[in-house]
Amino acid sequence: MTESVCEKCGGTGWKIQEREGLSGAERCECVFVGRTRRMEESSRVPPLYRNASLDNFVLPKDNPTAGRGLAQVMTTVSSFARNFPDEKRPGLLLIGEPGCGKTHLAVAALRLLIARGFEGLFFDYQNLLDRIRAGYDAAAGASDREAYRFALDTEILLLDDLGAHRVNDWVEDTVTSIITHRCNNRKPLIATTNLPDPEVGDQLASRGTAIAGKVEYRISLAERIGERARSRLFEMCKVIRMPGVEDYRLRKVR
């Protein structure tokens, strides 16, 4: 569909205003019409989460304890978006098991901030690393070559599924570089991770059920992304431990 041309500015984005006998140019209102929509379209949020909001987040009906816990998480996320930016902790980190609703809430927060006029980019952690690595290839496209710069400098970075990648020196150095740069420059980061962390009450060792007495160890966030990156992340983010609930994807379809 062809967009109509603004009658006030003729599509230039500027209009002439006269005040006290003087003429001057100022931004036309049409520039701001649809700005939020355009920013959302350029945010790279996947179609699955494009309409994610606090209003359509599904709370469990058969688990009052988990429901109360998630309602409190929603309040914290809403407060984060409402009071943004917080100079001391400009970021948000959601930690929890797969399917607990972390990505939905993270995107809901990002969309609230976009509606307030902030710019943001969504990156799946593994996809971002793959694009940064591909960017070193001379034949890489412009978007791949710029992926690392986007991760460093975009106003708000949403990094989904942090730590979902095998550990090697290149990964650890790249992640540490991104998180350290954003922390040092007070650039907000919204992140989600499935990996446990003792500081939020997670247990890294548990008794296995298959073999009596066998101890099973879980890989921690620090082990996967490195101690330095983990320390910076906790320094710059409001950290939320998601309550244990039934898989959010199953709750949505009921």
Secondary structure by P-SEA (a helix, b strand, c coil): cccccccccccccbbbbbcccbbbbccccccccaaaaaaaaacccccccccccccccccccccaaaaaaaaaaaaaaaaaaaacccccccbbbbbbcccccaaaaaaaaaaaaaaaccccccccaaaaaaaaaacccccccccccaaaaaaccccbbbbcccccccccaaaaaaaaaaaaaaaaacbbbbbcccccccccccccbbbbcccccbbbbbbcccccccaaaaaaaaaccbbbbbcccccaaaaaac
